[in-house]
Amino acid sequence: MNSESPRAGRPLGFDRHEALNSLMTLFWHVGFDGVTQQQMAAATGLSTSSLYNSFGTKIEIYREAVDEYLVLMQDVLAPLQQGERGSEDVLEALSRLESVLDGPNAGFGCLATTAMSKPVDEHVVTATRRYREQLRSGFLAALERGRELGESTADPAVLADLLTATVLGTLTIARADPDGRELAAQLKSVRAFVESSRA
């Protein structure tokens, strides 16, 4: 005889992707150390046993949550990697980044930079390193396109390094800036820098 109550199993209509998004948001807001099994169960509507059966251990859930966040960030990086307009692609990526940071999770910064600051295992280290590499390579590709369009004579590699460091720093500050004013000022300065670097 099954001793679990109806609530203990998966709810009817359980959507794994929706549950994973809830878990991602939980880790984004609270951080790995602060999240409890009870919070994860509450976020998904699952019993603790169903949570484990569906997603695994806490660290396995966190790995998947970080991966899901980095999939979300691919839309931010898309103009850098796939655009054709040089510095305008950089500005578009910054605009998309600002939309993420100003959205429903405003005030919680960037899950990737939080994960970088305290990596829990090699999977997270590798995933966040790949994200930094994608960010820099995206900036580099866009700046090289801009140079080919005659926008700037500056070294694209140097500018890519500078923008990568600046954006990652800004994302880190975003978590410590609950009202968003410092974040808005920093992103405005980054946009101004990109515009001023054009010939």
N, C-alpha and C positions, 0 to 999 in steps of 0.2 A: 504493500500500500504506500502511495506517495505521501510523505509527511509534510511536504511543502504546501503552504497556502497558495491560492491562486495568485496573490501578489508576488510570491517569491519567484515565480517563473518569468519568462519574457512576457511583456504586455502584448496584447493582441495588436497586430500592425506594427510590430517592432521594426524600425528602420535603422540598420547598422550605421549607415553613413550619417544620418541625422544624430545618432547617439555619439558617434566619433566627433562630430562638430561640437557637440555639447562638452565633451571631454577636453577637446582642444581649447575651447574657451575657458574652461575651468583652470587648466594649467596656465593658460595665458594670463589669467587674472591673479592667480594665487601663487604660482610657482610650484616646482616639483615637490619641495620639502613640505609646503603648507597643505598640500592636497591629501585628504584622507579617503579611505575606502568608502566611508559613509557618504562623503560629498560626491564621489564618483557615482555611487548607486543612486543618489538623489538626482543628480544631473541627468542621468539616463533613464530613470524610472525602472531600473533593473534591481533585482535582489543581488546581494553580494556574490552569491554562487553563480547566478546567471551572468553577472558582470565578468567574473573570472572565466567562465566558459566561453563567453563571446569575445573577450579581448585579451585575456591572460593576466599576468601580474601587473602591478603598478608601473614598473619600469618598462614593460612591454607596451602598456597603454601610452606611456609618455613618448616612447620612440615613435609610435604611430601618430600621436598627436603632433609632434614636431614635424614629421613627414607631411602630414596634412596641411599644416601651416605653410610649409615651404611650397606646396602645390598652389596654395592661395597666392603666394608671393610671385608665382610665375606670371600672373597677369600684370603685376607691377613691372616686372622685368621685360615683358614682351616688346614694348616700344624700343628698348635698347638693342635687343637681340634681332628683332625682325623689321625695324623701321627703315626708312629711306631718307630721313630728313636731317640727320646730324644732330645739332644742338636742340632742335625742336623735339627730337625723340627723347633727349635727356629731360627736357622740361615736362614732357608728357608723362614720363616715368615718375618724376617728382610729384606731379599732380595726382597720379594714381596712388602713390605712397601716402600723400596727405589725406586722400579720401579714406584709406584704410585706417589711418591713425585718428581721423575725426569721426569714424563710424561708430557702430554700437559698442566697440571696445576702446573708445577714446579714454585716455588716462592710464592705460595699461601698457603702453609702449609696444615693443616688438617681442614676440615669443622667441624668435631666433636669437636675438641679442641676449635675452635672459638665459636661454639655454647655453649660449657660448660662455657666459660668465661663470656658470657652474655646471659643466658637462657631467652627466651622470654615468655615461659609459661610452665606449668607442663608437657605437652607432651614431650617437648624437654628435660626437666630435667630428666624425666624417661627414654627416649630413650638413652641419653648420659650416664646415670648411668649404664644402661644395657650394653652398649658398654664397659665401664671401667671394669665391672664385667666379661664380656666375655674375655677381654684381659687378666685379671689376672688369671681367671680360665684356660684359654688356656696355659699360661705360666706354671702354676702349674701342669697341666696334662702332658705337655711335659717334665718338669723337674723331675717329679715323674717317668716317663718312663725312663728317663736317669739314675736316681738313681738305678732303677731295673736292668738296663743294666750295672751297675758298673761304670758309668761315673763320679760320684761325691758322696762325703759323706756329702756335705753341705745340710742344711735344705731347701727343695724345696719351702716351704711357704715363707721363708725369701727372697730367690732369686726371687720368683715370685713377691713379693711386690717391690723389688728393680728394677726389669726389667720393671714392669708396670709404676712406677714413672719415671724411666729414659726415657722410650719411649714416655710417654705423655709429658714430659718436652721437649724432642727433637722435637716432633711434634709442640709444641707451638713456639719453637725457629725457626722452619722452615719458618714460615710466616714472620719473621723479618730478614730473611737471603736471600735476593733476588738472590745473585749469587750462593748460594748452597754450598759454601765451608765449612762453619761452620757446616751445616747439614751433609755433607759427612764425616767430621772429627768425629762428634759425633757418627754417625752410625758405623764408623770403630771402634771406641772405644768400643761401645756396643758389636760388634761382637768379638772383642779381649777379652772382659770380659767373654763372653759366652764360648769361646774356652779355656781360661785359667782356668775356673771353673771346667773343666773336669779333672778327676783324670789322 
